[in-house]
Amino acid sequence: MSDLDLLEKKLRKKIKNFDKKYSAAKARLELAIKIANERQKAGITQREFANKLKTTQSVISRSEEHTSELQSH
């Protein structure tokens, strides 16, 4: 059993509704990865994307944070 598996096992015991919370977090991360990929494919910057969504570049940056690292796993 890997360290990650052991951590997950401990968290399941300690956190109420772990599966539901984990699934929701995973879904948000998958969505962030898809959005980042599509934005990049479209060839637009975070700032341009933010303007289209009437938000700030920093919001887009935070939502995409670490997505490139996770895509390779």
Secondary structure, DSSP 8 states (H G I E B T S, - for coil): --HHHHHHHHHHHHSTTHHHHHHHHHHHHHHHHHHHHHHHHHT--HHHHHHHHTS-HHHHHHHHTTHHHHHT-
